Amino acid sequence: MSPLCFFGIQPYFKIFWTAVGIDIQSSYVIGDHPHDVEMASRVGSHSVYLLTGHGKKHLDELTLEPNFIADDIFEASLWIISTAHADSKKIKGHM
């Protein structure tokens, strides 16, 4: 069961990202808990697991593999930028 179901808010995420035009498949979920990785997988976005905050404590609880594990938010942002840049080149036909 998705963590969003516990709070009864799962339907609102899709309503929100549709209303504001977010391409969820090109988006990134960044978090320090296995539930964050699960949410990213369920909605079809990329996942970045942070080892800061609660991340190290919950690392062995990951049941899904995140797209990237980062030591901190800076490393996460560098990975996202490099990934997004590589994806944009593929879309434009430069690769």
PDB file of N, CA, C and O in Angstrom:
ATOM      1  N   MET A   1       0.848  -1.186   0.000  1.00  0.00           N
ATOM      2  CA  MET A   1       0.000   0.000   0.000  1.00  0.00           C
ATOM      3  C   MET A   1       0.888   1.242   0.000  1.00  0.00           C
ATOM      4  O   MET A   1       1.890   1.296   0.713  1.00  0.00           O
ATOM      5  N   SER A   2       0.529   2.207  -0.777  1.00  0.00           N
ATOM      6  CA  SER A   2       1.278   3.452  -0.857  1.00  0.00           C
ATOM      7  C   SER A   2       1.165   4.235   0.441  1.00  0.00           C
ATOM      8  O   SER A   2       0.095   4.271   1.049  1.00  0.00           O
ATOM      9  N   PRO A   3       2.266   4.871   0.878  1.00  0.00           N
ATOM     10  CA  PRO A   3       2.196   5.708   2.077  1.00  0.00           C
ATOM     11  C   PRO A   3       1.160   6.818   1.941  1.00  0.00           C
ATOM     12  O   PRO A   3       0.600   7.272   2.940  1.00  0.00           O
ATOM     13  N   LEU A   4       0.905   7.253   0.724  1.00  0.00           N
ATOM     14  CA  LEU A   4      -0.076   8.317   0.526  1.00  0.00           C
ATOM     15  C   LEU A   4      -1.478   7.862   0.894  1.00  0.00           C
ATOM     16  O   LEU A   4      -2.320   8.677   1.272  1.00  0.00           O
ATOM     17  N   CYS A   5      -1.731   6.561   0.784  1.00  0.00           N
ATOM     18  CA  CYS A   5      -3.054   6.032   1.139  1.00  0.00           C
ATOM     19  C   CYS A   5      -3.331   6.192   2.626  1.00  0.00           C
ATOM     20  O   CYS A   5      -4.476   6.387   3.032  1.00  0.00           O
ATOM     21  N   PHE A   6      -2.283   6.111   3.437  1.00  0.00           N
ATOM     22  CA  PHE A   6      -2.475   6.232   4.877  1.00  0.00           C
ATOM     23  C   PHE A   6      -3.071   7.588   5.248  1.00  0.00           C
ATOM     24  O   PHE A   6      -3.821   7.705   6.217  1.00  0.00           O
ATOM     25  N   PHE A   7      -2.735   8.587   4.482  1.00  0.00           N
ATOM     26  CA  PHE A   7      -3.210   9.936   4.770  1.00  0.00           C
ATOM     27  C   PHE A   7      -4.408  10.329   3.915  1.00  0.00           C
ATOM     28  O   PHE A   7      -4.958  11.418   4.083  1.00  0.00           O
ATOM     29  N   GLY A   8      -4.814   9.459   3.004  1.00  0.00           N
ATOM     30  CA  GLY A   8      -5.957   9.742   2.145  1.00  0.00           C
ATOM     31  C   GLY A   8      -5.704  10.829   1.119  1.00  0.00           C
ATOM     32  O   GLY A   8      -6.640  11.488   0.666  1.00  0.00           O
ATOM     33  N   ILE A   9      -4.438  11.021   0.748  1.00  0.00           N
ATOM     34  CA  ILE A   9      -4.116  12.133  -0.157  1.00  0.00           C
ATOM     35  C   ILE A   9      -3.638  11.683  -1.533  1.00  0.00           C
ATOM     36  O   ILE A   9      -3.347  12.525  -2.383  1.00  0.00           O
ATOM     37  N   GLN A  10      -3.551  10.388  -1.770  1.00  0.00           N
ATOM     38  CA  GLN A  10      -3.014   9.909  -3.043  1.00  0.00           C
ATOM     39  C   GLN A  10      -3.710  10.514  -4.264  1.00  0.00           C
ATOM     40  O   GLN A  10      -3.019  10.940  -5.190  1.00  0.00           O
ATOM     41  N   PRO A  11      -5.042  10.572  -4.309  1.00  0.00           N
ATOM     42  CA  PRO A  11      -5.684  11.127  -5.512  1.00  0.00           C
ATOM     43  C   PRO A  11      -5.338  12.593  -5.754  1.00  0.00           C
ATOM     44  O   PRO A  11      -5.354  13.054  -6.896  1.00  0.00           O
ATOM     45  N   TYR A  12      -5.030  13.319  -4.699  1.00  0.00           N
ATOM     46  CA  TYR A  12      -4.767  14.748  -4.845  1.00  0.00           C
ATOM     47  C   TYR A  12      -3.451  15.029  -5.551  1.00  0.00           C
ATOM     48  O   TYR A  12      -3.310  16.065  -6.201  1.00  0.00           O
ATOM     49  N   PHE A  13      -2.490  14.128  -5.437  1.00  0.00           N
ATOM     50  CA  PHE A  13      -1.230  14.334  -6.132  1.00  0.00           C
ATOM     51  C   PHE A  13      -1.433  14.346  -7.641  1.00  0.00           C
ATOM     52  O   PHE A  13      -0.928  15.234  -8.327  1.00  0.00           O
ATOM     53  N   LYS A  14      -2.168  13.369  -8.162  1.00  0.00           N
ATOM     54  CA  LYS A  14      -2.404  13.323  -9.607  1.00  0.00           C
ATOM     55  C   LYS A  14      -3.214  14.526 -10.063  1.00  0.00           C
ATOM     56  O   LYS A  14      -2.935  15.092 -11.120  1.00  0.00           O
ATOM     57  N   ILE A  15      -4.204  14.922  -9.290  1.00  0.00           N
ATOM     58  CA  ILE A  15      -4.995  16.115  -9.625  1.00  0.00           C
ATOM     59  C   ILE A  15      -4.089  17.333  -9.682  1.00  0.00           C
ATOM     60  O   ILE A  15      -4.186  18.141 -10.605  1.00  0.00           O
ATOM     61  N   PHE A  16      -3.207  17.466  -8.694  1.00  0.00           N
ATOM     62  CA  PHE A  16      -2.316  18.623  -8.634  1.00  0.00           C
ATOM     63  C   PHE A  16      -1.356  18.651  -9.811  1.00  0.00           C
ATOM     64  O   PHE A  16      -1.280  19.654 -10.521  1.00  0.00           O
ATOM     65  N   TRP A  17      -0.610  17.549 -10.032  1.00  0.00           N
ATOM     66  CA  TRP A  17       0.394  17.617 -11.096  1.00  0.00           C
ATOM     67  C   TRP A  17      -0.233  17.726 -12.469  1.00  0.00           C
ATOM     68  O   TRP A  17       0.386  18.270 -13.383  1.00  0.00           O
ATOM     69  N   THR A  18      -1.437  17.227 -12.638  1.00  0.00           N
ATOM     70  CA  THR A  18      -2.138  17.403 -13.909  1.00  0.00           C
ATOM     71  C   THR A  18      -2.560  18.856 -14.086  1.00  0.00           C
ATOM     72  O   THR A  18      -2.417  19.420 -15.171  1.00  0.00           O
ATOM     73  N   ALA A  19      -3.080  19.460 -13.021  1.00  0.00           N
ATOM     74  CA  ALA A  19      -3.559  20.845 -13.086  1.00  0.00           C
ATOM     75  C   ALA A  19      -2.439  21.834 -13.377  1.00  0.00           C
ATOM     76  O   ALA A  19      -2.650  22.812 -14.094  1.00  0.00           O
ATOM     77  N   VAL A  20      -1.254  21.593 -12.833  1.00  0.00           N
ATOM     78  CA  VAL A  20      -0.160  22.541 -13.035  1.00  0.00           C
ATOM     79  C   VAL A  20       0.788  22.126 -14.158  1.00  0.00           C
ATOM     80  O   VAL A  20       1.782  22.805 -14.414  1.00  0.00           O
ATOM     81  N   GLY A  21       0.485  21.017 -14.825  1.00  0.00           N
ATOM     82  CA  GLY A  21       1.261  20.616 -15.992  1.00  0.00           C
ATOM     83  C   GLY A  21       2.600  19.970 -15.692  1.00  0.00           C
ATOM     84  O   GLY A  21       3.539  20.112 -16.476  1.00  0.00           O
ATOM     85  N   ILE A  22       2.708  19.266 -14.580  1.00  0.00           N
ATOM     86  CA  ILE A  22       3.958  18.587 -14.243  1.00  0.00           C
ATOM     87  C   ILE A  22       4.033  17.256 -14.987  1.00  0.00           C
ATOM     88  O   ILE A  22       3.101  16.453 -14.942  1.00  0.00           O
ATOM     89  N   ASP A  23       5.144  17.038 -15.665  1.00  0.00           N
ATOM     90  CA  ASP A  23       5.399  15.750 -16.311  1.00  0.00           C
ATOM     91  C   ASP A  23       6.008  14.832 -15.255  1.00  0.00           C
ATOM     92  O   ASP A  23       7.213  14.882 -15.008  1.00  0.00           O
ATOM     93  N   ILE A  24       5.193  14.008 -14.645  1.00  0.00           N
ATOM     94  CA  ILE A  24       5.625  13.196 -13.513  1.00  0.00           C
ATOM     95  C   ILE A  24       6.723  12.208 -13.901  1.00  0.00           C
ATOM     96  O   ILE A  24       7.565  11.871 -13.069  1.00  0.00           O
ATOM     97  N   GLN A  25       6.728  11.740 -15.147  1.00  0.00           N
ATOM     98  CA  GLN A  25       7.758  10.794 -15.580  1.00  0.00           C
ATOM     99  C   GLN A  25       9.120  11.459 -15.747  1.00  0.00           C
ATOM    100  O   GLN A  25      10.144  10.777 -15.800  1.00  0.00           O
ATOM    101  N   SER A  26       9.136  12.782 -15.828  1.00  0.00           N
ATOM    102  CA  SER A  26      10.394  13.520 -15.911  1.00  0.00           C
ATOM    103  C   SER A  26      10.748  14.174 -14.584  1.00  0.00           C
ATOM    104  O   SER A  26      11.693  14.960 -14.506  1.00  0.00           O
ATOM    105  N   SER A  27       9.998  13.853 -13.551  1.00  0.00           N
ATOM    106  CA  SER A  27      10.194  14.460 -12.234  1.00  0.00           C
ATOM    107  C   SER A  27      11.014  13.549 -11.324  1.00  0.00           C
ATOM    108  O   SER A  27      11.217  12.369 -11.611  1.00  0.00           O
ATOM    109  N   TYR A  28      11.474  14.128 -10.229  1.00  0.00           N
ATOM    110  CA  TYR A  28      12.311  13.420  -9.270  1.00  0.00           C
ATOM    111  C   TYR A  28      11.708  13.537  -7.879  1.00  0.00           C
ATOM    112  O   TYR A  28      11.295  14.617  -7.458  1.00  0.00           O
ATOM    113  N   VAL A  29      11.661  12.420  -7.175  1.00  0.00           N
ATOM    114  CA  VAL A  29      11.274  12.419  -5.767  1.00  0.00           C
ATOM    115  C   VAL A  29      12.560  12.233  -4.977  1.00  0.00           C
ATOM    116  O   VAL A  29      13.290  11.262  -5.179  1.00  0.00           O
ATOM    117  N   ILE A  30      12.830  13.168  -4.081  1.00  0.00           N
ATOM    118  CA  ILE A  30      14.032  13.118  -3.256  1.00  0.00           C
ATOM    119  C   ILE A  30      13.584  12.889  -1.823  1.00  0.00           C
ATOM    120  O   ILE A  30      12.741  13.623  -1.306  1.00  0.00           O
ATOM    121  N   GLY A  31      14.143  11.878  -1.182  1.00  0.00           N
ATOM    122  CA  GLY A  31      13.731  11.613   0.186  1.00  0.00           C
ATOM    123  C   GLY A  31      14.742  10.799   0.965  1.00  0.00           C
ATOM    124  O   GLY A  31      15.697  10.249   0.416  1.00  0.00           O
ATOM    125  N   ASP A  32      14.497  10.740   2.274  1.00  0.00           N
ATOM    126  CA  ASP A  32      15.396  10.020   3.167  1.00  0.00           C
ATOM    127  C   ASP A  32      14.708   8.842   3.864  1.00  0.00           C
ATOM    128  O   ASP A  32      15.140   8.392   4.925  1.00  0.00           O
ATOM    129  N   HIS A  33      13.633   8.356   3.246  1.00  0.00           N
ATOM    130  CA  HIS A  33      12.903   7.225   3.817  1.00  0.00           C
ATOM    131  C   HIS A  33      12.488   6.279   2.685  1.00  0.00           C
ATOM    132  O   HIS A  33      12.179   6.736   1.584  1.00  0.00           O
ATOM    133  N   PRO A  34      12.478   4.989   2.941  1.00  0.00           N
ATOM    134  CA  PRO A  34      12.061   4.041   1.904  1.00  0.00           C
ATOM    135  C   PRO A  34      10.690   4.343   1.299  1.00  0.00           C
ATOM    136  O   PRO A  34      10.451   4.029   0.133  1.00  0.00           O
ATOM    137  N   HIS A  35       9.794   4.943   2.067  1.00  0.00           N
ATOM    138  CA  HIS A  35       8.478   5.300   1.523  1.00  0.00           C
ATOM    139  C   HIS A  35       8.594   6.297   0.375  1.00  0.00           C
ATOM    140  O   HIS A  35       7.775   6.283  -0.544  1.00  0.00           O
ATOM    141  N   ASP A  36       9.603   7.159   0.421  1.00  0.00           N
ATOM    142  CA  ASP A  36       9.797   8.132  -0.655  1.00  0.00           C
ATOM    143  C   ASP A  36      10.154   7.424  -1.965  1.00  0.00           C
ATOM    144  O   ASP A  36       9.672   7.800  -3.033  1.00  0.00           O
ATOM    145  N   VAL A  37      10.993   6.409  -1.873  1.00  0.00           N
ATOM    146  CA  VAL A  37      11.371   5.628  -3.050  1.00  0.00           C
ATOM    147  C   VAL A  37      10.156   4.858  -3.572  1.00  0.00           C
ATOM    148  O   VAL A  37       9.946   4.757  -4.781  1.00  0.00           O
ATOM    149  N   GLU A  38       9.368   4.324  -2.657  1.00  0.00           N
ATOM    150  CA  GLU A  38       8.157   3.601  -3.048  1.00  0.00           C
ATOM    151  C   GLU A  38       7.174   4.524  -3.762  1.00  0.00           C
ATOM    152  O   GLU A  38       6.588   4.148  -4.777  1.00  0.00           O
ATOM    153  N   MET A  39       6.997   5.729  -3.231  1.00  0.00           N
ATOM    154  CA  MET A  39       6.078   6.676  -3.861  1.00  0.00           C
ATOM    155  C   MET A  39       6.540   7.006  -5.279  1.00  0.00           C
ATOM    156  O   MET A  39       5.735   7.021  -6.210  1.00  0.00           O
ATOM    157  N   ALA A  40       7.836   7.269  -5.441  1.00  0.00           N
ATOM    158  CA  ALA A  40       8.367   7.584  -6.769  1.00  0.00           C
ATOM    159  C   ALA A  40       8.087   6.448  -7.745  1.00  0.00           C
ATOM    160  O   ALA A  40       7.689   6.683  -8.886  1.00  0.00           O
ATOM    161  N   SER A  41       8.295   5.235  -7.296  1.00  0.00           N
ATOM    162  CA  SER A  41       8.044   4.076  -8.150  1.00  0.00           C
ATOM    163  C   SER A  41       6.571   3.972  -8.523  1.00  0.00           C
ATOM    164  O   SER A  41       6.241   3.694  -9.676  1.00  0.00           O
ATOM    165  N   ARG A  42       5.696   4.190  -7.567  1.00  0.00           N
ATOM    166  CA  ARG A  42       4.256   4.051  -7.811  1.00  0.00           C
ATOM    167  C   ARG A  42       3.716   5.105  -8.775  1.00  0.00           C
ATOM    168  O   ARG A  42       2.809   4.827  -9.559  1.00  0.00           O
ATOM    169  N   VAL A  43       4.275   6.316  -8.717  1.00  0.00           N
ATOM    170  CA  VAL A  43       3.762   7.368  -9.601  1.00  0.00           C
ATOM    171  C   VAL A  43       4.541   7.450 -10.907  1.00  0.00           C
ATOM    172  O   VAL A  43       4.132   8.162 -11.824  1.00  0.00           O
ATOM    173  N   GLY A  44       5.663   6.726 -11.006  1.00  0.00           N
ATOM    174  CA  GLY A  44       6.420   6.690 -12.253  1.00  0.00           C
ATOM    175  C   GLY A  44       7.464   7.767 -12.394  1.00  0.00           C
ATOM    176  O   GLY A  44       7.823   8.132 -13.514  1.00  0.00           O
ATOM    177  N   SER A  45       7.969   8.294 -11.277  1.00  0.00           N
ATOM    178  CA  SER A  45       9.041   9.278 -11.381  1.00  0.00           C
ATOM    179  C   SER A  45      10.364   8.678 -10.923  1.00  0.00           C
ATOM    180  O   SER A  45      10.416   7.552 -10.427  1.00  0.00           O
ATOM    181  N   HIS A  46      11.417   9.443 -11.098  1.00  0.00           N
ATOM    182  CA  HIS A  46      12.751   9.030 -10.678  1.00  0.00           C
ATOM    183  C   HIS A  46      12.854   9.183  -9.162  1.00  0.00           C
ATOM    184  O   HIS A  46      12.181  10.027  -8.570  1.00  0.00           O
ATOM    185  N   SER A  47      13.698   8.362  -8.539  1.00  0.00           N
ATOM    186  CA  SER A  47      13.866   8.460  -7.088  1.00  0.00           C
ATOM    187  C   SER A  47      15.324   8.687  -6.728  1.00  0.00           C
ATOM    188  O   SER A  47      16.231   8.079  -7.294  1.00  0.00           O
ATOM    189  N   VAL A  48      15.520   9.586  -5.764  1.00  0.00           N
ATOM    190  CA  VAL A  48      16.840   9.840  -5.207  1.00  0.00           C
ATOM    191  C   VAL A  48      16.722   9.642  -3.701  1.00  0.00           C
ATOM    192  O   VAL A  48      15.923  10.302  -3.037  1.00  0.00           O
ATOM    193  N   TYR A  49      17.523   8.731  -3.177  1.00  0.00           N
ATOM    194  CA  TYR A  49      17.507   8.443  -1.743  1.00  0.00           C
ATOM    195  C   TYR A  49      18.674   9.171  -1.094  1.00  0.00           C
ATOM    196  O   TYR A  49      19.827   8.995  -1.489  1.00  0.00           O
ATOM    197  N   LEU A  50      18.363   9.992  -0.091  1.00  0.00           N
ATOM    198  CA  LEU A  50      19.384  10.762   0.614  1.00  0.00           C
ATOM    199  C   LEU A  50      19.855  10.020   1.855  1.00  0.00           C
ATOM    200  O   LEU A  50      19.051   9.451   2.593  1.00  0.00           O
ATOM    201  N   LEU A  51      21.153  10.029   2.075  1.00  0.00           N
ATOM    202  CA  LEU A  51      21.708   9.420   3.277  1.00  0.00           C
ATOM    203  C   LEU A  51      21.729  10.387   4.451  1.00  0.00           C
ATOM    204  O   LEU A  51      22.087  10.003   5.564  1.00  0.00           O
ATOM    205  N   THR A  52      21.354  11.622   4.216  1.00  0.00           N
ATOM    206  CA  THR A  52      21.243  12.586   5.309  1.00  0.00           C
ATOM    207  C   THR A  52      19.876  12.423   5.969  1.00  0.00           C
ATOM    208  O   THR A  52      19.049  11.640   5.503  1.00  0.00           O
ATOM    209  N   GLY A  53      19.642  13.152   7.041  1.00  0.00           N
ATOM    210  CA  GLY A  53      18.369  13.027   7.752  1.00  0.00           C
ATOM    211  C   GLY A  53      18.226  11.624   8.310  1.00  0.00           C
ATOM    212  O   GLY A  53      19.084  11.157   9.058  1.00  0.00           O
ATOM    213  N   HIS A  54      17.146  10.953   7.948  1.00  0.00           N
ATOM    214  CA  HIS A  54      16.887   9.582   8.408  1.00  0.00           C
ATOM    215  C   HIS A  54      17.454   8.536   7.457  1.00  0.00           C
ATOM    216  O   HIS A  54      17.323   7.339   7.713  1.00  0.00           O
ATOM    217  N   GLY A  55      18.075   8.963   6.375  1.00  0.00           N
ATOM    218  CA  GLY A  55      18.485   8.055   5.313  1.00  0.00           C
ATOM    219  C   GLY A  55      19.387   6.913   5.728  1.00  0.00           C
ATOM    220  O   GLY A  55      19.121   5.762   5.378  1.00  0.00           O
ATOM    221  N   LYS A  56      20.449   7.202   6.467  1.00  0.00           N
ATOM    222  CA  LYS A  56      21.362   6.130   6.881  1.00  0.00           C
ATOM    223  C   LYS A  56      20.651   5.137   7.786  1.00  0.00           C
ATOM    224  O   LYS A  56      20.874   3.929   7.692  1.00  0.00           O
ATOM    225  N   LYS A  57      19.805   5.644   8.653  1.00  0.00           N
ATOM    226  CA  LYS A  57      19.097   4.783   9.606  1.00  0.00           C
ATOM    227  C   LYS A  57      18.182   3.788   8.896  1.00  0.00           C
ATOM    228  O   LYS A  57      18.033   2.652   9.346  1.00  0.00           O
ATOM    229  N   HIS A  58      17.567   4.209   7.788  1.00  0.00           N
ATOM    230  CA  HIS A  58      16.584   3.376   7.093  1.00  0.00           C
ATOM    231  C   HIS A  58      17.126   2.702   5.832  1.00  0.00           C
ATOM    232  O   HIS A  58      16.371   2.043   5.117  1.00  0.00           O
ATOM    233  N   LEU A  59      18.404   2.855   5.552  1.00  0.00           N
ATOM    234  CA  LEU A  59      18.976   2.332   4.307  1.00  0.00           C
ATOM    235  C   LEU A  59      18.723   0.834   4.133  1.00  0.00           C
ATOM    236  O   LEU A  59      18.405   0.386   3.032  1.00  0.00           O
ATOM    237  N   ASP A  60      18.859   0.068   5.194  1.00  0.00           N
ATOM    238  CA  ASP A  60      18.666  -1.381   5.084  1.00  0.00           C
ATOM    239  C   ASP A  60      17.198  -1.782   4.958  1.00  0.00           C
ATOM    240  O   ASP A  60      16.892  -2.962   4.784  1.00  0.00           O
ATOM    241  N   GLU A  61      16.289  -0.812   5.045  1.00  0.00           N
ATOM    242  CA  GLU A  61      14.859  -1.083   4.900  1.00  0.00           C
ATOM    243  C   GLU A  61      14.357  -0.891   3.464  1.00  0.00           C
ATOM    244  O   GLU A  61      13.186  -1.141   3.179  1.00  0.00           O
ATOM    245  N   LEU A  62      15.232  -0.451   2.569  1.00  0.00           N
ATOM    246  CA  LEU A  62      14.821  -0.246   1.180  1.00  0.00           C
ATOM    247  C   LEU A  62      14.400  -1.575   0.565  1.00  0.00           C
ATOM    248  O   LEU A  62      15.158  -2.545   0.585  1.00  0.00           O
ATOM    249  N   THR A  63      13.200  -1.614   0.024  1.00  0.00           N
ATOM    250  CA  THR A  63      12.730  -2.812  -0.674  1.00  0.00           C
ATOM    251  C   THR A  63      12.769  -2.615  -2.186  1.00  0.00           C
ATOM    252  O   THR A  63      12.728  -3.583  -2.946  1.00  0.00           O
ATOM    253  N   LEU A  64      12.847  -1.368  -2.614  1.00  0.00           N
ATOM    254  CA  LEU A  64      12.985  -1.026  -4.028  1.00  0.00           C
ATOM    255  C   LEU A  64      14.306  -0.296  -4.208  1.00  0.00           C
ATOM    256  O   LEU A  64      14.770   0.399  -3.305  1.00  0.00           O
ATOM    257  N   GLU A  65      14.901  -0.457  -5.368  1.00  0.00           N
ATOM    258  CA  GLU A  65      16.165   0.219  -5.630  1.00  0.00           C
ATOM    259  C   GLU A  65      15.899   1.618  -6.168  1.00  0.00           C
ATOM    260  O   GLU A  65      15.237   1.767  -7.195  1.00  0.00           O
ATOM    261  N   PRO A  66      16.408   2.653  -5.485  1.00  0.00           N
ATOM    262  CA  PRO A  66      16.240   4.009  -6.012  1.00  0.00           C
ATOM    263  C   PRO A  66      17.100   4.194  -7.258  1.00  0.00           C
ATOM    264  O   PRO A  66      18.035   3.430  -7.497  1.00  0.00           O
ATOM    265  N   ASN A  67      16.775   5.210  -8.046  1.00  0.00           N
ATOM    266  CA  ASN A  67      17.590   5.505  -9.218  1.00  0.00           C
ATOM    267  C   ASN A  67      18.984   5.977  -8.825  1.00  0.00           C
ATOM    268  O   ASN A  67      19.949   5.773  -9.562  1.00  0.00           O
ATOM    269  N   PHE A  68      19.080   6.609  -7.656  1.00  0.00           N
ATOM    270  CA  PHE A  68      20.372   7.118  -7.198  1.00  0.00           C
ATOM    271  C   PHE A  68      20.350   7.238  -5.682  1.00  0.00           C
ATOM    272  O   PHE A  68      19.328   7.593  -5.096  1.00  0.00           O
ATOM    273  N   ILE A  69      21.481   6.941  -5.048  1.00  0.00           N
ATOM    274  CA  ILE A  69      21.648   7.162  -3.612  1.00  0.00           C
ATOM    275  C   ILE A  69      22.696   8.247  -3.459  1.00  0.00           C
ATOM    276  O   ILE A  69      23.815   8.119  -3.956  1.00  0.00           O
ATOM    277  N   ALA A  70      22.327   9.318  -2.768  1.00  0.00           N
ATOM    278  CA  ALA A  70      23.206  10.480  -2.628  1.00  0.00           C
ATOM    279  C   ALA A  70      23.612  10.682  -1.173  1.00  0.00           C
ATOM    280  O   ALA A  70      22.821  10.461  -0.255  1.00  0.00           O
ATOM    281  N   ASP A  71      24.853  11.105  -0.980  1.00  0.00           N
ATOM    282  CA  ASP A  71      25.324  11.417   0.367  1.00  0.00           C
ATOM    283  C   ASP A  71      24.607  12.623   0.953  1.00  0.00           C
ATOM    284  O   ASP A  71      24.383  12.698   2.161  1.00  0.00           O
ATOM    285  N   ASP A  72      24.247  13.572   0.080  1.00  0.00           N
ATOM    286  CA  ASP A  72      23.591  14.792   0.549  1.00  0.00           C
ATOM    287  C   ASP A  72      22.811  15.425  -0.604  1.00  0.00           C
ATOM    288  O   ASP A  72      22.840  14.929  -1.730  1.00  0.00           O
ATOM    289  N   ILE A  73      22.124  16.508  -0.313  1.00  0.00           N
ATOM    290  CA  ILE A  73      21.270  17.154  -1.317  1.00  0.00           C
ATOM    291  C   ILE A  73      22.104  17.751  -2.452  1.00  0.00           C
ATOM    292  O   ILE A  73      21.632  17.826  -3.587  1.00  0.00           O
ATOM    293  N   PHE A  74      23.320  18.171  -2.164  1.00  0.00           N
ATOM    294  CA  PHE A  74      24.179  18.715  -3.215  1.00  0.00           C
ATOM    295  C   PHE A  74      24.514  17.634  -4.244  1.00  0.00           C
ATOM    296  O   PHE A  74      24.400  17.856  -5.449  1.00  0.00           O
ATOM    297  N   GLU A  75      24.926  16.464  -3.758  1.00  0.00           N
ATOM    298  CA  GLU A  75      25.225  15.364  -4.675  1.00  0.00           C
ATOM    299  C   GLU A  75      23.977  14.953  -5.457  1.00  0.00           C
ATOM    300  O   GLU A  75      24.058  14.640  -6.645  1.00  0.00           O
ATOM    301  N   ALA A  76      22.833  14.956  -4.791  1.00  0.00           N
ATOM    302  CA  ALA A  76      21.569  14.632  -5.466  1.00  0.00           C
ATOM    303  C   ALA A  76      21.292  15.622  -6.587  1.00  0.00           C
ATOM    304  O   ALA A  76      20.902  15.228  -7.686  1.00  0.00           O
ATOM    305  N   SER A  77      21.491  16.906  -6.311  1.00  0.00           N
ATOM    306  CA  SER A  77      21.204  17.921  -7.327  1.00  0.00           C
ATOM    307  C   SER A  77      22.155  17.803  -8.515  1.00  0.00           C
ATOM    308  O   SER A  77      21.736  17.996  -9.656  1.00  0.00           O
ATOM    309  N   LEU A  78      23.416  17.491  -8.270  1.00  0.00           N
ATOM    310  CA  LEU A  78      24.360  17.299  -9.375  1.00  0.00           C
ATOM    311  C   LEU A  78      23.948  16.117 -10.247  1.00  0.00           C
ATOM    312  O   LEU A  78      24.024  16.190 -11.473  1.00  0.00           O
ATOM    313  N   TRP A  79      23.512  15.032  -9.615  1.00  0.00           N
ATOM    314  CA  TRP A  79      23.072  13.864 -10.379  1.00  0.00           C
ATOM    315  C   TRP A  79      21.829  14.188 -11.200  1.00  0.00           C
ATOM    316  O   TRP A  79      21.732  13.808 -12.366  1.00  0.00           O
ATOM    317  N   ILE A  80      20.889  14.885 -10.591  1.00  0.00           N
ATOM    318  CA  ILE A  80      19.658  15.250 -11.310  1.00  0.00           C
ATOM    319  C   ILE A  80      19.984  16.127 -12.512  1.00  0.00           C
ATOM    320  O   ILE A  80      19.456  15.907 -13.602  1.00  0.00           O
ATOM    321  N   ILE A  81      20.842  17.108 -12.322  1.00  0.00           N
ATOM    322  CA  ILE A  81      21.213  18.000 -13.425  1.00  0.00           C
ATOM    323  C   ILE A  81      21.886  17.213 -14.543  1.00  0.00           C
ATOM    324  O   ILE A  81      21.572  17.410 -15.717  1.00  0.00           O
ATOM    325  N   SER A  82      22.810  16.322 -14.188  1.00  0.00           N
ATOM    326  CA  SER A  82      23.500  15.550 -15.232  1.00  0.00           C
ATOM    327  C   SER A  82      22.545  14.595 -15.938  1.00  0.00           C
ATOM    328  O   SER A  82      22.644  14.405 -17.150  1.00  0.00           O
ATOM    329  N   THR A  83      21.628  13.996 -15.196  1.00  0.00           N
ATOM    330  CA  THR A  83      20.648  13.090 -15.789  1.00  0.00           C
ATOM    331  C   THR A  83      19.683  13.844 -16.689  1.00  0.00           C
ATOM    332  O   THR A  83      19.393  13.406 -17.802  1.00  0.00           O
ATOM    333  N   ALA A  84      19.192  14.969 -16.213  1.00  0.00           N
ATOM    334  CA  ALA A  84      18.261  15.771 -17.008  1.00  0.00           C
ATOM    335  C   ALA A  84      18.949  16.277 -18.273  1.00  0.00           C
ATOM    336  O   ALA A  84      18.337  16.314 -19.340  1.00  0.00           O
ATOM    337  N   HIS A  85      20.212  16.663 -18.160  1.00  0.00           N
ATOM    338  CA  HIS A  85      20.967  17.141 -19.318  1.00  0.00           C
ATOM    339  C   HIS A  85      21.130  16.014 -20.341  1.00  0.00           C
ATOM    340  O   HIS A  85      20.950  16.233 -21.539  1.00  0.00           O
ATOM    341  N   ALA A  86      21.467  14.820 -19.876  1.00  0.00           N
ATOM    342  CA  ALA A  86      21.620  13.677 -20.787  1.00  0.00           C
ATOM    343  C   ALA A  86      20.293  13.338 -21.453  1.00  0.00           C
ATOM    344  O   ALA A  86      20.256  13.042 -22.648  1.00  0.00           O
ATOM    345  N   ASP A  87      19.203  13.379 -20.688  1.00  0.00           N
ATOM    346  CA  ASP A  87      17.881  13.093 -21.255  1.00  0.00           C
ATOM    347  C   ASP A  87      17.481  14.127 -22.295  1.00  0.00           C
ATOM    348  O   ASP A  87      16.873  13.781 -23.308  1.00  0.00           O
ATOM    349  N   SER A  88      17.813  15.398 -22.058  1.00  0.00           N
ATOM    350  CA  SER A  88      17.433  16.437 -23.020  1.00  0.00           C
ATOM    351  C   SER A  88      18.204  16.266 -24.321  1.00  0.00           C
ATOM    352  O   SER A  88      17.678  16.566 -25.393  1.00  0.00           O
ATOM    353  N   LYS A  89      19.436  15.791 -24.245  1.00  0.00           N
ATOM    354  CA  LYS A  89      20.200  15.531 -25.467  1.00  0.00           C
ATOM    355  C   LYS A  89      19.566  14.396 -26.256  1.00  0.00           C
ATOM    356  O   LYS A  89      19.503  14.454 -27.484  1.00  0.00           O
ATOM    357  N   LYS A  90      19.095  13.365 -25.563  1.00  0.00           N
ATOM    358  CA  LYS A  90      18.446  12.245 -26.245  1.00  0.00           C
ATOM    359  C   LYS A  90      17.180  12.712 -26.946  1.00  0.00           C
ATOM    360  O   LYS A  90      16.896  12.305 -28.072  1.00  0.00           O
ATOM    361  N   ILE A  91      16.427  13.563 -26.276  1.00  0.00           N
ATOM    362  CA  ILE A  91      15.173  14.062 -26.843  1.00  0.00           C
ATOM    363  C   ILE A  91      15.447  14.905 -28.083  1.00  0.00           C
ATOM    364  O   ILE A  91      14.708  14.823 -29.064  1.00  0.00           O
ATOM    365  N   LYS A  92      16.494  15.705 -28.047  1.00  0.00           N
ATOM    366  CA  LYS A  92      16.810  16.586 -29.169  1.00  0.00           C
ATOM    367  C   LYS A  92      17.558  15.851 -30.277  1.00  0.00           C
ATOM    368  O   LYS A  92      17.823  16.425 -31.334  1.00  0.00           O
ATOM    369  N   GLY A  93      17.900  14.586 -30.042  1.00  0.00           N
ATOM    370  CA  GLY A  93      18.563  13.798 -31.074  1.00  0.00           C
ATOM    371  C   GLY A  93      20.053  14.021 -31.168  1.00  0.00           C
ATOM    372  O   GLY A  93      20.643  13.734 -32.210  1.00  0.00           O
ATOM    373  N   HIS A  94      20.683  14.518 -30.128  1.00  0.00           N
ATOM    374  CA  HIS A  94      22.121  14.769 -30.149  1.00  0.00           C
ATOM    375  C   HIS A  94      22.941  13.578 -29.681  1.00  0.00           C
ATOM    376  O   HIS A  94      24.170  13.649 -29.691  1.00  0.00           O
ATOM    377  N   MET A  95      22.306  12.491 -29.273  1.00  0.00           N
ATOM    378  CA  MET A  95      23.074  11.338 -28.786  1.00  0.00           C
ATOM    379  C   MET A  95      22.853  10.161 -29.687  1.00  0.00           C
ATOM    380  O   MET A  95      23.410   9.090 -29.451  1.00  0.00           O
TER     381      MET A  95
END
